[in-house]
């Protein structure tokens, strides 16, 4: 979802290097403007939190259902981004 978000922001000619800036800009340029539903912003933030927990050794246990949910969310996020680019 992160790289999809970067592509969406790139279309708006806004580029950032830090995750937090990208997360905020997505909220500002896509959620607050109504271009994308706020659930996508929540999913982006949640997936980042899980990645950080996994990368830095904080105990994280993901069930197969957790993984399926995250994959479904990522696929829906990507599908919504594709719609945005098709309309653009």
C-alpha positions as CSV (number, residue, x, y, z in Angstrom):
1,X,0.0,0.0,0.0
2,X,2.9,2.3,0.7
3,X,4.2,2.3,-2.9
4,X,0.7,2.7,-4.2
5,X,0.3,5.7,-2.0
6,X,3.6,7.1,-3.3
7,X,2.3,6.7,-6.9
8,X,-1.0,8.4,-6.1
9,X,0.8,11.4,-4.5
10,X,3.3,11.5,-7.4
11,X,0.3,12.1,-9.6
12,X,-0.5,15.1,-7.5
13,X,3.1,16.2,-7.9
14,X,3.8,15.9,-4.2
15,X,6.8,13.8,-3.2
16,X,8.0,13.0,0.3
17,X,10.7,10.8,1.7
18,X,9.4,9.9,5.1
19,X,6.6,7.5,5.9
20,X,4.8,9.9,8.2
21,X,4.8,12.7,5.6
22,X,3.4,10.3,3.0
23,X,0.7,9.1,5.3
24,X,-0.3,12.7,6.2
25,X,-0.2,13.8,2.6
26,X,-2.4,10.9,1.5
27,X,-5.0,11.9,4.2
28,X,-4.9,15.5,3.0
29,X,-4.9,15.0,-0.8
30,X,-7.1,11.9,-1.1
31,X,-9.2,11.3,2.0
32,X,-10.1,14.9,3.0
33,X,-10.9,15.7,-0.6
34,X,-13.2,12.7,-0.9
35,X,-11.2,11.1,-3.6
36,X,-10.7,7.9,-1.5
37,X,-12.6,6.6,1.5
38,X,-11.0,7.1,4.9
39,X,-10.8,3.3,5.5
40,X,-7.9,3.3,3.0
41,X,-6.0,5.7,5.2
42,X,-6.6,3.6,8.3
43,X,-5.4,0.5,6.4
44,X,-2.3,2.3,5.3
45,X,-1.5,3.3,8.9
46,X,-2.3,-0.1,10.3
47,X,-0.2,-2.0,7.8
48,X,2.7,0.4,8.6
49,X,2.4,-0.3,12.3
50,X,2.5,-4.0,11.7
51,X,5.5,-3.7,9.5
52,X,7.4,-1.7,12.1
53,X,6.5,-4.2,14.8
54,X,7.7,-7.1,12.6
55,X,10.9,-5.3,11.5
56,X,12.1,-4.1,14.9
57,X,11.5,-7.2,16.9
58,X,8.5,-6.1,18.9
59,X,6.5,-9.2,19.5
60,X,3.9,-9.6,16.8
61,X,1.8,-12.6,16.1
62,X,-0.2,-12.6,12.9
63,X,-2.7,-15.4,12.3
64,X,-3.5,-16.6,8.8
65,X,-6.7,-14.7,9.1
66,X,-4.8,-11.5,9.9
67,X,-2.7,-12.0,6.8
68,X,-5.7,-12.7,4.6
69,X,-7.4,-9.5,5.9
70,X,-4.3,-7.5,5.1
71,X,-3.9,-9.0,1.6
72,X,-7.6,-8.3,0.9
73,X,-7.2,-4.7,2.1
74,X,-4.1,-4.2,0.0
75,X,-5.9,-5.6,-3.1
76,X,-8.8,-3.3,-2.5
77,X,-6.5,-0.4,-2.0
78,X,-4.7,-1.1,-5.3
79,X,-8.0,-1.5,-7.1
80,X,-9.2,1.9,-5.8
81,X,-5.9,3.4,-6.9
82,X,-6.3,1.9,-10.4
83,X,-9.8,3.5,-10.6
84,X,-8.3,6.8,-9.7
85,X,-5.7,6.6,-12.5
86,X,-8.3,5.4,-15.0
87,X,-10.5,8.4,-14.3
88,X,-7.5,10.8,-14.2
